[in-house]
Amino acid sequence: MQYRSLLAGSAMLALLAGCAAGPTEQREEAGMTASQANYQGTLPCRNCDGIDLNVTMMGEEMSAAEERTFTLNATYRNHPQTPPDENYEGNWEVLTGTPSDPDATVYELTPDGDGQIYYFLRISERTLELIDPERRRFENGEMLQLQRQ
């Protein structure tokens, strides 16, 4: 009798685990609700062929602040002075509104220790755009966009 109950319980547990996987996959398609999102793009550079930017954001918008972390890696292509890659880690916040759109979603990435704070406007579920600290878009904004990978 106990063996049959154990088998039935194991089968029910496996069934419930399979059901739980469905909504998680759907949430990942919804944008920044997944536990990790990776964005990549190449930003313009005055003295080089471009700056390859890779941003990985971990955590969810509704998570506690200390659970929302990021890594940012910047690599300069063919720069005459060959600067080292820039690698930052820190926490990110969700801000609401820009001067032109009070409902816009902006992500503020604050590195641990030294380093500049980055601001990204969510253009769509798959696109972020680098904006200035006053949350204004640059004239060449389409050249400052990162795509979700």
DSSP file (Angstrom, degrees, kcal/mol; ACC not computed):
  #  RESIDUE AA STRUCTURE BP1 BP2  ACC     N-H-->O    O-->H-N    N-H-->O    O-->H-N    TCO  KAPPA ALPHA  PHI   PSI    X-CA   Y-CA   Z-CA
    1    1 A M     >        0   0    0      0, 0.0     4,-1.9     0, 0.0     5,-0.2   0.000 360.0 360.0 360.0 -44.4    0.0    0.0    0.0
    2    2 A Q  H  >  +     0   0    0      1,-0.2     4,-2.4     2,-0.2     5,-0.2   0.877 360.0  55.1 -65.1 -36.9    2.8    2.5    0.9
    3    3 A Y  H  > S+     0   0    0      1,-0.2     4,-2.1     2,-0.2    -1,-0.2   0.904 108.2  48.5 -62.1 -41.7    4.6    1.7   -2.4
    4    4 A R  H  > S+     0   0    0      2,-0.2     4,-2.3     1,-0.2    -1,-0.2   0.888 111.6  49.5 -66.1 -40.6    1.5    2.5   -4.4
    5    5 A S  H  X S+     0   0    0     -4,-1.9     4,-2.5     2,-0.2    -2,-0.2   0.883 109.6  52.1 -65.7 -38.9    1.0    5.8   -2.5
    6    6 A L  H  X S+     0   0    0     -4,-2.4     4,-2.3     2,-0.2    -2,-0.2   0.916 110.9  47.1 -63.8 -43.7    4.7    6.7   -3.1
    7    7 A L  H  X S+     0   0    0     -4,-2.1     4,-2.4     2,-0.2    -2,-0.2   0.917 112.9  48.6 -63.8 -43.9    4.3    6.1   -6.8
    8    8 A A  H  X S+     0   0    0     -4,-2.3     4,-2.1     1,-0.2    -2,-0.2   0.902 112.2  49.1 -63.7 -41.8    1.1    8.1   -7.0
    9    9 A G  H  X S+     0   0    0     -4,-2.5     4,-2.2     2,-0.2    -1,-0.2   0.896 111.3  49.3 -65.0 -40.9    2.7   11.0   -5.1
   10   10 A S  H  X S+     0   0    0     -4,-2.3     4,-2.3     2,-0.2    -2,-0.2   0.898 110.6  50.3 -65.1 -41.1    5.7   11.0   -7.3
   11   11 A A  H  X S+     0   0    0     -4,-2.4     4,-2.2     2,-0.2    -2,-0.2   0.907 111.1  48.9 -64.0 -41.2    3.6   11.0  -10.4
   12   12 A M  H  X S+     0   0    0     -4,-2.1     4,-2.5     2,-0.2    -2,-0.2   0.901 110.5  51.1 -65.3 -41.3    1.5   14.0   -9.1
   13   13 A L  H  X S+     0   0    0     -4,-2.2     4,-2.3     2,-0.2    -2,-0.2   0.911 110.5  48.7 -62.3 -43.1    4.7   15.9   -8.2
   14   14 A A  H  X S+     0   0    0     -4,-2.3     4,-2.0     2,-0.2    -1,-0.2   0.895 111.4  50.6 -64.0 -40.2    6.1   15.3  -11.8
   15   15 A L  H  X S+     0   0    0     -4,-2.2     4,-1.9     2,-0.2    -2,-0.2   0.930 111.5  47.0 -64.1 -46.0    2.8   16.5  -13.3
   16   16 A L  H  X S+     0   0    0     -4,-2.5     4,-1.9     1,-0.2    -2,-0.2   0.885 110.2  53.1 -64.8 -38.6    2.7   19.7  -11.1
   17   17 A A  H  X S+     0   0    0     -4,-2.3     4,-0.9     1,-0.2    -1,-0.2   0.897 108.5  50.7 -63.4 -39.7    6.4   20.4  -12.0
   18   18 A G  H  X S+     0   0    0     -4,-2.0     4,-0.7     1,-0.2     3,-0.4   0.877 109.7  50.3 -64.6 -38.3    5.6   20.1  -15.7
   19   19 A C  H >< S+     0   0    0     -4,-1.9     3,-0.6     1,-0.2    -1,-0.2   0.851 105.0  57.8 -67.8 -34.8    2.6   22.5  -15.3
   20   20 A A  H 3X S+     0   0    0     -4,-1.9     4,-0.9     1,-0.2    -1,-0.2   0.774  96.7  63.1 -68.6 -24.8    4.8   25.1  -13.5
   21   21 A A  H 3X S+     0   0    0     -4,-0.9     4,-1.7    -3,-0.4    -1,-0.2   0.823  91.2  66.8 -71.0 -30.9    7.2   25.3  -16.4
   22   22 A G  H <X S+     0   0    0     -4,-0.7     4,-1.7    -3,-0.6     3,-0.3   0.950 100.9  43.2 -58.6 -57.4    4.6   26.7  -18.9
   23   23 A P  H  > S+     0   0    0      0, 0.0     4,-2.4     0, 0.0    -1,-0.2   0.832 109.4  59.2 -61.3 -31.7    4.0   30.1  -17.3
   24   24 A T  H  X S+     0   0    0     -4,-0.9     4,-1.5     1,-0.2    -2,-0.2   0.925 106.1  47.7 -62.6 -43.2    7.7   30.7  -16.7
   25   25 A E  H  X S+     0   0    0     -4,-1.7     4,-0.9    -3,-0.3    -1,-0.2   0.895 112.0  50.1 -63.9 -39.5    8.4   30.4  -20.4
   26   26 A Q  H >X S+     0   0    0     -4,-1.7     3,-0.7     1,-0.2     4,-0.6   0.886 106.1  55.8 -65.9 -38.7    5.6   32.7  -21.2
   27   27 A R  H >< S+     0   0    0     -4,-2.4     3,-1.1     1,-0.2     6,-0.4   0.853  99.5  60.6 -63.4 -34.1    6.9   35.3  -18.7
   28   28 A E  H >< S+     0   0    0     -4,-1.5     3,-0.9     1,-0.3     6,-0.2   0.829 101.4  53.8 -64.0 -30.2   10.2   35.4  -20.4
   29   29 A E  H << S+     0   0    0     -4,-0.9    -1,-0.3    -3,-0.7    -2,-0.2   0.671  93.3  74.5 -74.7 -16.0    8.6   36.6  -23.6
   30   30 A A  T << S-     0   0    0     -3,-1.1     2,-0.5    -4,-0.6    -1,-0.2   0.425 104.6-113.1 -82.8   2.4    6.9   39.5  -21.8
   31   31 A G  S X  S+     0   0    0     -3,-0.9     3,-1.1    -4,-0.2    -1,-0.2  -0.907  85.4  12.1 111.3-129.2   10.1   41.6  -21.4
   32   32 A M  T 3  S+     0   0    0     -2,-0.5    29,-1.1     1,-0.2    -1,-0.1   0.050 102.1  89.6 -83.2  28.2   11.8   42.4  -18.1
   33   33 A T  T 3   +     0   0    0     -6,-0.4    -1,-0.2    27,-0.2    -5,-0.2   0.586  66.6  94.3 -95.0 -11.8    9.9   39.8  -16.1
   34   34 A A  S <  S-     0   0    0     -3,-1.1     3,-0.1    -7,-0.2    27,-0.1  -0.351  87.0-117.1 -75.0 160.8   12.4   37.1  -16.8
   35   35 A S  S    S+     0   0    0      1,-0.2    24,-2.8    23,-0.1     2,-0.3   0.681  98.4  25.0 -75.7 -15.3   15.2   36.4  -14.3
   36   36 A Q  E     -A   58   0A   0     22,-0.3     2,-0.4     2,-0.0    22,-0.2  -0.973  61.6-179.7-149.5 135.4   17.8   37.3  -16.9
   37   37 A A  E     -A   57   0A   0     20,-2.4    20,-3.1    -2,-0.3     2,-0.5  -0.999  10.9-158.8-134.7 131.8   17.8   39.5  -20.0
   38   38 A N  E     -A   56   0A   0     -2,-0.4   111,-3.1    18,-0.2     2,-0.4  -0.944   9.3-174.2-114.8 128.3   20.8   40.0  -22.3
   39   39 A Y  E     -AB  55 148A   0     16,-3.3    16,-3.0    -2,-0.5     2,-0.3  -0.955   3.5-177.8-122.6 139.7   21.1   43.1  -24.6
   40   40 A Q  E     +AB  54 147A   0    107,-2.5   107,-3.1    -2,-0.4     2,-0.3  -0.975  13.6 135.5-137.2 151.2   23.8   43.8  -27.2
   41   41 A G  E     -A   53   0A   0     12,-1.9    12,-3.3    -2,-0.3     2,-0.5  -0.967  45.1-107.7-175.2 172.8   24.6   46.5  -29.6
   42   42 A T  E     -A   52   0A   0    103,-0.3    10,-0.2    -2,-0.3   103,-0.2  -0.974  29.7-155.7-120.0 120.2   27.3   48.7  -31.1
   43   43 A L  E     -A   51   0A   0      8,-2.9     8,-2.6    -2,-0.5   101,-0.1  -0.619  28.7 -98.0 -91.3 151.1   27.4   52.3  -30.1
   44   44 A P        -     0   0    0      0, 0.0     2,-0.4     0, 0.0     6,-0.1  -0.318  36.6-162.2 -65.8 152.9   29.0   55.0  -32.2
   45   45 A C        -     0   0    0      3,-0.4     3,-0.5     1,-0.1    31,-0.0  -0.994  18.1-149.0-140.6 129.6   32.6   56.1  -31.3
   46   46 A R  S    S+     0   0    0     -2,-0.4    -1,-0.1     1,-0.2     3,-0.0   0.867 100.3  30.5 -65.2 -37.8   34.3   59.3  -32.4
   47   47 A N  S    S+     0   0    0     32,-0.0     2,-0.3     0, 0.0    -1,-0.2   0.278 122.8  35.7-108.3   9.6   37.8   57.7  -32.4
   48   48 A C  S    S-     0   0    0     -3,-0.5    -3,-0.4    31,-0.2    30,-0.2  -0.859  90.1 -90.6-149.9-177.2   37.1   54.1  -33.3
   49   49 A D  S    S-     0   0    0     28,-2.4     2,-0.2     1,-0.3    29,-0.1   0.500  91.1 -60.0 -81.3  -3.7   34.9   51.8  -35.3
   50   50 A G  E     - C   0  77A   0     27,-0.6    27,-2.9    -6,-0.1     2,-0.6  -0.661  45.4 -97.5 142.4 163.5   32.3   51.4  -32.5
   51   51 A I  E     -AC  43  76A   0     -8,-2.6    -8,-2.9    25,-0.2     2,-0.6  -0.954  30.4-145.0-115.6 112.1   31.8   50.3  -28.9
   52   52 A D  E     -AC  42  75A   0     23,-2.7    23,-2.2    -2,-0.6     2,-0.5  -0.663  21.5-166.1 -77.2 121.5   30.4   46.9  -28.5
   53   53 A L  E     -AC  41  74A   0    -12,-3.3   -12,-1.9    -2,-0.6     2,-0.4  -0.934  13.2-177.2-116.9 131.4   28.1   46.9  -25.5
   54   54 A N  E     -AC  40  73A   0     19,-2.3    19,-2.6    -2,-0.5     2,-0.5  -0.984   5.7-177.3-128.5 118.6   26.8   43.9  -23.8
   55   55 A V  E     -AC  39  72A   0    -16,-3.0   -16,-3.3    -2,-0.4     2,-0.5  -0.971   5.8-172.3-120.5 125.8   24.4   44.3  -20.9
   56   56 A T  E     -AC  38  71A   0     15,-2.5    15,-2.1    -2,-0.5     2,-0.5  -0.977   5.9-165.6-117.7 122.6   23.0   41.5  -18.8
   57   57 A M  E     -AC  37  70A   0    -20,-3.1   -20,-2.4    -2,-0.5     2,-0.3  -0.933   4.0-165.5-110.8 125.0   20.2   42.3  -16.3
   58   58 A M  E     +AC  36  69A   0     11,-3.3    11,-1.3    -2,-0.5   -22,-0.3  -0.845  49.0  33.5-109.6 146.8   19.4   39.7  -13.6
   59   59 A G  S    S-     0   0    0    -24,-2.8     2,-0.3    -2,-0.3     9,-0.1  -0.397  82.8 -79.2 102.8 177.5   16.2   39.8  -11.5
   60   60 A E    >   -     0   0    0     -2,-0.1     3,-1.7     4,-0.1   -27,-0.2  -0.840  31.0-114.5-119.2 155.4   12.7   41.0  -12.0
   61   61 A E  T 3  S+     0   0    0    -29,-1.1    33,-0.2    -2,-0.3   -28,-0.1   0.837 119.2  47.7 -56.0 -34.0   11.2   44.5  -12.0
   62   62 A M  T 3  S+     0   0    0    -29,-0.1    -1,-0.3     2,-0.0     3,-0.1   0.478  92.1 106.7 -88.7  -2.3    9.2   43.6   -9.0
   63   63 A S  S <  S-     0   0    0     -3,-1.7     5,-0.1     1,-0.1     2,-0.0  -0.240  85.2 -85.2 -70.5 162.8   12.1   42.0   -7.1
   64   64 A A    >>  -     0   0    0      1,-0.1     3,-1.9     3,-0.1     4,-0.6  -0.374  44.8-109.0 -63.5 150.1   13.8   43.7   -4.2
   65   65 A A  G >4 S+     0   0    0      1,-0.3     3,-1.3     2,-0.2    27,-0.3   0.846 117.9  55.4 -54.2 -40.8   16.5   46.2   -5.2
   66   66 A E  G 34 S+     0   0    0      1,-0.3    -1,-0.3    25,-0.1    -2,-0.0   0.673 103.5  57.0 -70.6 -14.7   19.4   44.1   -4.0
   67   67 A E  G <4 S+     0   0    0     -3,-1.9     2,-0.9     1,-0.1    -1,-0.3   0.563  88.9  83.3 -89.3 -10.5   18.1   41.2   -6.2
   68   68 A R    <<  +     0   0    0     -3,-1.3    24,-1.4    -4,-0.6     2,-0.3  -0.827  62.5 159.8 -97.0 103.4   18.2   43.3   -9.4
   69   69 A T  E     -CD  58  91A   0    -11,-1.3   -11,-3.3    -2,-0.9     2,-0.3  -0.771  17.5-168.6-121.1 165.4   21.8   43.1  -10.6
   70   70 A F  E     -CD  57  90A   0     20,-2.0    20,-1.7    -2,-0.3     2,-0.4  -0.977  15.2-150.2-147.4 160.3   23.6   43.7  -13.9
   71   71 A T  E     -CD  56  89A   0    -15,-2.1   -15,-2.5    -2,-0.3     2,-0.4  -0.987  14.7-168.4-126.5 142.9   26.9   43.3  -15.7
   72   72 A L  E     -CD  55  88A   0     16,-2.5    16,-2.8    -2,-0.4     2,-0.5  -0.994   2.8-174.1-133.3 125.3   27.9   45.7  -18.5
   73   73 A N  E     -CD  54  87A   0    -19,-2.6   -19,-2.3    -2,-0.4     2,-0.4  -0.984   1.3-172.4-123.2 127.1   30.9   45.0  -20.8
   74   74 A A  E     -CD  53  86A   0     12,-2.8    12,-2.5    -2,-0.5     2,-0.4  -0.979   0.7-173.8-121.8 129.2   32.1   47.6  -23.3
   75   75 A T  E     -C   52   0A   0    -23,-2.2   -23,-2.7    -2,-0.4     2,-0.5  -0.987  17.7-139.5-124.5 127.7   34.8   46.8  -25.9
   76   76 A Y  E     -C   51   0A   0     -2,-0.4     2,-0.5     7,-0.3     3,-0.4  -0.741  16.4-140.4 -88.9 127.2   36.3   49.5  -28.2
   77   77 A R  E    S-C   50   0A   0    -27,-2.9   -28,-2.4    -2,-0.5   -27,-0.6  -0.777  73.8 -20.7 -91.4 123.3   36.8   48.4  -31.8
   78   78 A N  S    S+     0   0    0     -2,-0.5    -1,-0.2   -30,-0.2     3,-0.0   0.851  81.4 173.2  50.9  45.3   40.0   49.6  -33.5
   79   79 A H    >   -     0   0    0     -3,-0.4     3,-1.4   -31,-0.1    -1,-0.2  -0.687  35.6-133.2 -81.5 134.3   40.7   52.4  -31.1
   80   80 A P  T 3  S+     0   0    0      0, 0.0    -1,-0.1     0, 0.0   -32,-0.1   0.780 106.8  43.4 -61.4 -26.4   44.1   54.1  -31.8
   81   81 A Q  T 3  S-     0   0    0      2,-0.0    -3,-0.0    -3,-0.0    -2,-0.0   0.453 101.0-136.2 -97.8  -0.7   44.9   54.1  -28.1
   82   82 A T    <   -     0   0    0     -3,-1.4    -5,-0.0     1,-0.1    -4,-0.0   0.926  25.7-161.0  46.7  61.8   43.7   50.5  -27.4
   83   83 A P        -     0   0    0      0, 0.0    -7,-0.3     0, 0.0    -4,-0.1  -0.353  23.3-100.9 -68.3 153.5   41.8   51.2  -24.2
   84   84 A P        -     0   0    0      0, 0.0    -8,-0.0     0, 0.0    -2,-0.0  -0.321  44.9 -90.0 -69.7 157.1   41.0   48.3  -22.0
   85   85 A D        -     0   0    0    -10,-0.1     2,-0.5     1,-0.1   -10,-0.2  -0.339  39.7-128.3 -60.5 147.8   37.6   46.8  -22.0
   86   86 A E  E     -D   74   0A   0    -12,-2.5   -12,-2.8    -3,-0.1     2,-0.4  -0.903  27.6-177.6-102.8 128.6   35.2   48.3  -19.4
   87   87 A N  E     +D   73   0A   0     -2,-0.5     2,-0.3   -14,-0.2   -14,-0.2  -0.985   4.5 175.6-130.9 121.4   33.5   45.8  -17.2
   88   88 A Y  E     -D   72   0A   0    -16,-2.8   -16,-2.5    -2,-0.4     2,-0.3  -0.920  11.7-172.9-126.3 150.8   30.9   46.9  -14.5
   89   89 A E  E     +D   71   0A   0     -2,-0.3    23,-3.5    23,-0.2     2,-0.3  -0.972  30.9 108.5-134.2 150.6   28.7   45.1  -12.1
   90   90 A G  E     -DE  70 111A   0    -20,-1.7   -20,-2.0    -2,-0.3     2,-0.3  -0.945  58.8 -57.0 176.7-154.1   26.0   46.7   -9.9
   91   91 A N  E     -DE  69 110A   0     19,-1.8    19,-2.8    -2,-0.3     2,-0.4  -0.826  36.1-145.8-117.7 155.7   22.3   47.1   -9.3
   92   92 A W  E     - E   0 109A   0    -24,-1.4     2,-0.3   -27,-0.3    17,-0.2  -0.935   7.7-160.6-124.6 148.9   19.5   48.4  -11.5
   93   93 A E  E     - E   0 108A   0     15,-2.2    15,-2.1    -2,-0.4     2,-0.6  -0.834  19.2-124.7-120.3 158.1   16.4   50.4  -10.7
   94   94 A V  E     - E   0 107A   0     -2,-0.3     2,-0.3    13,-0.2    13,-0.2  -0.935  29.5-173.7-105.2 122.1   13.1   50.9  -12.6
   95   95 A L  E     - E   0 106A   0     11,-3.6    11,-2.7    -2,-0.6     2,-0.5  -0.840  14.7-137.7-112.2 152.2   12.2   54.6  -13.1
   96   96 A T  E     + E   0 105A   0     -2,-0.3     9,-0.2     9,-0.2     7,-0.1  -0.943  56.2  11.5-115.1 128.9    9.0   55.9  -14.6
   97   97 A G        -     0   0    0      7,-3.4     6,-0.1    -2,-0.5     9,-0.0   0.265  46.6-144.4  97.3 146.6    8.8   58.7  -17.1
   98   98 A T        -     0   0    0      3,-2.0     3,-0.4     7,-0.0     6,-0.1  -0.857  43.0 -96.3-131.3 168.3   10.9   60.9  -19.4
   99   99 A P  S    S+     0   0    0      0, 0.0    37,-0.1     0, 0.0    36,-0.1   0.836 127.2  37.1 -56.9 -31.4   10.3   64.6  -20.2
  100  100 A S  S    S+     0   0    0      1,-0.2    36,-0.1     2,-0.0    -3,-0.0   0.615 127.0  32.8 -97.0 -12.3    8.5   63.6  -23.4
  101  101 A D    >   -     0   0    0     -3,-0.4    -3,-2.0     1,-0.1     3,-1.6  -0.802  57.1-170.3-147.0 100.1    6.7   60.5  -22.1
  102  102 A P  T 3  S+     0   0    0      0, 0.0    -1,-0.1     0, 0.0    -2,-0.0   0.672  90.9  51.7 -65.8 -15.2    5.5   60.4  -18.4
  103  103 A D  T 3  S+     0   0    0     -7,-0.1    -2,-0.0    -6,-0.1     0, 0.0   0.415  82.5 121.4-100.0   1.1    4.6   56.7  -18.8
  104  104 A A    <   -     0   0    0     -3,-1.6    -7,-3.4    -6,-0.1     2,-0.5  -0.234  60.1-128.8 -65.5 152.3    8.0   55.5  -20.2
  105  105 A T  E     -E   96   0A   0     17,-0.4    17,-2.8    -9,-0.2     2,-0.4  -0.914  26.6-175.2-104.9 128.1   10.0   52.9  -18.5
  106  106 A V  E     -EF  95 121A   0    -11,-2.7   -11,-3.6    -2,-0.5     2,-0.5  -0.974  14.8-147.8-124.5 135.7   13.7   53.7  -17.8
  107  107 A Y  E     -EF  94 120A   0     13,-3.1    13,-2.5    -2,-0.4     2,-0.6  -0.911   8.2-157.7-104.0 127.3   16.3   51.4  -16.3
  108  108 A E  E     -EF  93 119A   0    -15,-2.1   -15,-2.2    -2,-0.5     2,-0.7  -0.924   5.8-162.6-105.6 115.6   19.0   53.1  -14.2
  109  109 A L  E     -EF  92 118A   0      9,-3.0     9,-2.3    -2,-0.6   -17,-0.2  -0.886   6.2-172.2-103.5 114.1   22.2   50.9  -13.9
  110  110 A T  E     -E   91   0A   0    -19,-2.8   -19,-1.8    -2,-0.7     7,-0.1  -0.915  15.2-141.0-110.5 112.3   24.4   51.9  -11.1
  111  111 A P  E     -E   90   0A   0      0, 0.0   -21,-0.3     0, 0.0     2,-0.2  -0.334  22.6-106.9 -70.5 151.9   27.8   50.2  -10.9
  112  112 A D  S    S-     0   0    0    -23,-3.5   -23,-0.2    -2,-0.0     2,-0.1  -0.572  88.2 -14.2 -69.5 139.1   29.4   49.2   -7.7
  113  113 A G  S    S+     0   0    0     -2,-0.2     2,-0.1    -3,-0.1     0, 0.0  -0.404 125.2   6.6  69.4-139.3   32.3   51.5   -6.8
  114  114 A D  S    S+     0   0    0     -2,-0.1     2,-0.2     2,-0.0    -2,-0.0  -0.346  87.1  88.6 -77.4 158.6   33.6   53.8   -9.6
  115  115 A G  S    S-     0   0    0     -2,-0.1     2,-0.1   -27,-0.1   -27,-0.0  -0.387  72.1 -78.9 130.3 153.6   31.9   54.1  -12.9
  116  116 A Q        -     0   0    0     -2,-0.2     2,-0.4    -6,-0.1    -2,-0.0  -0.450  41.9-113.2 -81.5 154.9   29.2   56.1  -14.6
  117  117 A I        -     0   0    0     -7,-0.1     2,-0.4    -2,-0.1    -7,-0.2  -0.724  31.5-147.9 -84.0 134.1   25.5   55.5  -14.1
  118  118 A Y  E     -F  109   0A   0     -9,-2.3    -9,-3.0    -2,-0.4     2,-0.4  -0.834   7.0-158.7-105.9 142.9   23.8   54.3  -17.3
  119  119 A Y  E     -FG 108 131A   0     12,-0.6    12,-2.7    -2,-0.4     2,-0.4  -0.987   8.6-173.6-122.5 128.2   20.2   55.1  -18.3
  120  120 A F  E     -FG 107 130A   0    -13,-2.5   -13,-3.1    -2,-0.4     2,-0.4  -0.985  14.6-146.5-125.1 128.9   18.3   53.0  -20.8
  121  121 A L  E     -FG 106 129A   0      8,-3.1     8,-2.2    -2,-0.4     2,-0.9  -0.772  21.8-126.9 -88.2 131.6   14.8   53.7  -22.1
  122  122 A R  E     + G   0 128A   0    -17,-2.8   -17,-0.4    -2,-0.4     6,-0.2  -0.724  31.8 174.4 -81.3 109.2   12.7   50.7  -22.9
  123  123 A I  E     -     0   0A   0      4,-1.9     2,-0.3    -2,-0.9    -1,-0.2   0.883  68.3 -22.4 -79.8 -43.0   11.7   51.2  -26.5
  124  124 A S  E >  S- G   0 127A   0      3,-1.6     3,-0.6    -3,-0.2    -1,-0.3  -0.869  81.1 -80.0-152.0-177.7   10.0   47.8  -26.8
  125  125 A E  T 3  S+     0   0    0     -2,-0.3     3,-0.1     1,-0.2   -94,-0.0   0.732 132.2  34.3 -64.1 -20.5   10.2   44.4  -25.1
  126  126 A R  T 3  S+     0   0    0      1,-0.1    22,-2.9    21,-0.0     2,-0.4   0.429 111.2  67.9-113.2  -2.0   13.3   43.6  -27.1
  127  127 A T  E <   -GH 124 147A   0     -3,-0.6    -4,-1.9    20,-0.2    -3,-1.6  -0.978  48.5-177.4-132.8 130.2   15.0   47.1  -27.4
  128  128 A L  E     -GH 122 146A   0     18,-2.2    18,-3.2    -2,-0.4     2,-0.4  -0.915  12.9-155.4-115.4 148.9   16.7   49.4  -25.0
  129  129 A E  E     -GH 121 145A   0     -8,-2.2    -8,-3.1    -2,-0.3     2,-0.2  -0.992  19.5-122.2-128.5 129.1   18.1   52.8  -25.9
  130  130 A L  E     +G  120   0A   0     14,-2.4     8,-0.5    -2,-0.4     2,-0.2  -0.493  39.3 178.5 -65.4 129.5   20.9   54.6  -24.1
  131  131 A I  E     -G  119   0A   0    -12,-2.7   -12,-0.6    -2,-0.2     6,-0.2  -0.791  29.9 -91.1-128.2 172.2   19.6   58.0  -22.9
  132  132 A D    >   -     0   0    0      4,-2.5     3,-2.4    -2,-0.2     4,-0.2  -0.324  42.4 -99.5 -83.0 168.2   21.1   60.9  -21.0
  133  133 A P  T 3  S+     0   0    0      0, 0.0    -1,-0.1     0, 0.0   -15,-0.0   0.700 124.0  60.1 -61.0 -19.7   21.0   61.3  -17.1
  134  134 A E  T 3  S-     0   0    0      2,-0.1     3,-0.1   -15,-0.1    -2,-0.0   0.359 120.1-112.7 -86.3   6.1   18.1   63.8  -17.5
  135  135 A R  S <  S+     0   0    0     -3,-2.4     2,-0.4     1,-0.3   -15,-0.0   0.822  71.4 139.9  65.0  36.1   16.2   60.9  -19.2
  136  136 A R        -     0   0    0     -4,-0.2    -4,-2.5   -38,-0.1    -1,-0.3  -0.855  52.7-118.8-107.1 145.6   16.2   62.6  -22.6
  137  137 A R        -     0   0    0     -2,-0.4     2,-0.2    -6,-0.2    -6,-0.1  -0.536  26.7-121.1 -79.6 147.4   16.8   60.8  -25.9
  138  138 A F    >   -     0   0    0     -8,-0.5     3,-1.4    -2,-0.2     4,-0.1  -0.489  23.7-112.5 -81.9 158.4   19.7   61.7  -28.1
  139  139 A E  T 3  S+     0   0    0      1,-0.3     3,-0.3    -2,-0.2    -1,-0.1   0.873 119.9  45.7 -58.7 -38.2   19.2   63.0  -31.6
  140  140 A N  T >  S+     0   0    0      1,-0.2     3,-2.1     2,-0.1     4,-0.3  -0.175  74.9 143.2 -96.9  40.3   20.8   59.8  -33.0
  141  141 A G  G X   +     0   0    0     -3,-1.4     3,-1.9     1,-0.3   -11,-0.2   0.794  62.2  62.4 -53.9 -36.6   18.9   57.6  -30.6
  142  142 A E  G >  S+     0   0    0     -3,-0.3     3,-0.7     1,-0.3    -1,-0.3   0.767 100.7  55.5 -63.7 -22.3   18.4   54.7  -33.1
  143  143 A M  G <  S+     0   0    0     -3,-2.1    -1,-0.3     1,-0.2    -2,-0.2   0.521 102.9  57.6 -83.6  -5.8   22.2   54.4  -33.2
  144  144 A L  G <  S+     0   0    0     -3,-1.9   -14,-2.4    -4,-0.3     2,-0.3   0.067  82.1 120.5-111.3  22.2   22.2   53.9  -29.4
  145  145 A Q  E <   - H   0 129A   0     -3,-0.7     2,-0.4   -16,-0.2  -103,-0.3  -0.661  45.6-156.5 -97.5 145.2   19.9   50.9  -29.2
  146  146 A L  E     - H   0 128A   0    -18,-3.2   -18,-2.2    -2,-0.3     2,-0.4  -0.918  12.7-142.7-113.8 142.4   20.6   47.5  -27.8
  147  147 A Q  E     -BH  40 127A   0   -107,-3.1  -107,-2.5    -2,-0.4     2,-0.2  -0.860  20.6-112.8-109.1 140.7   18.7   44.4  -28.9
  148  148 A R  E      B   39   0A   0    -22,-2.9  -109,-0.3    -2,-0.4   -22,-0.0  -0.508 360.0 360.0 -70.9 134.6   17.7   41.6  -26.6
  149  149 A Q              0   0    0   -111,-3.1    -1,-0.1    -2,-0.2  -110,-0.1   0.386 360.0 360.0-100.8 360.0   19.5   38.3  -27.4
